[in-house]
Amino acid sequence: MSGAASAYLIAELRRRRELAGLTQEQWGAALHWSAQHVSAVERGARPIRLDYLATIDRVFNCDYSTLWELLLRTERAPVWLRPWLEHEREAIMLRCYEPLLVPGLLQTEAYARIILTHAGVAIDDVDTTVGDRLGRQEILHRAERPCRFVGVIDEAVLTRAVGGPAVMREQVLALIATCDRPNVSIQVVPAGVGAYPGLNGPFTLASLDGRAAGFVDGPLEGQTIELEADLTRLEHAWESLREYALPSEQSVALMQEAADRWA
């Protein structure tokens, strides 16, 4: 873990101990770890161990093990993607448009593996990258304040043979199942629409506490959008393309038809 990420986690651990009103000795006693170990961790003199975080989680009902995984996942991501991952993790709501592929936060493991294997750019460790992508989906399933996800996809997403019939059927059925969650909705722009504003490319809008951010994907790199003028343009694009999408119930019916065709 890099110095910046480690410093952030150390500060969080220290803040949690101080909020509990405990000295390092008292904190260590509660965890059955030595005060010397607690002090060394908070000074950055000793690496943070996952079993130490797991003990804190168990004793004080925290979730630092997950934070540790999130920080590692962020560091493994390309530099250009890291700002967006932070926004995504903190988002109250995500609005995502995809004309070509299933949104990453909704992909199955098999589908994601095919996409990343044929990404057109070198990926050193596909297994780890697939795991990181699937791990990002946690924001939709977390017990406390799960992220609201509103997706709009083109019908072509349902008909493109990514990985073959078995992979596609599993993926489309997974989309249908996801729509049963109260915080997730997916709408489909039917093929008969023809040309519409969304054909310019995929993008995502994140609503955060008191602010917003966007992400525009590209063939080589994506771009995190934070300027108000650019966010306004994305907002207008979102509202325009949603006019062409079917309502949620009809969209699920169209997805079911696609799943049946892949059987």
Secondary structure, 3 states (H helix, E strand, C coil): CCHHHHHHHHHHHHHHHHHCCCCHHHHHHHHCCCHHHHHHHHHCCCCCCHHHHHHHHHHHCCCHHHHHHHHHHHHHCCHHHHHHHHHHHHCCEEEEEECCCCCHHHCCHHHHHHHHHCCCCCCCCHHHHHHHHHHCCHHHHCCCCCCEEEEEEECHHHHCCCCCHHHHHHHHHHHHHHCCCCCEEEEEECHHHCCCHHHHCCEEEEEECCEEEEEECCCCCCEEECCHHHHHHHHHHHHHHHCCCCCHHHHHHHHHHHHHHHC
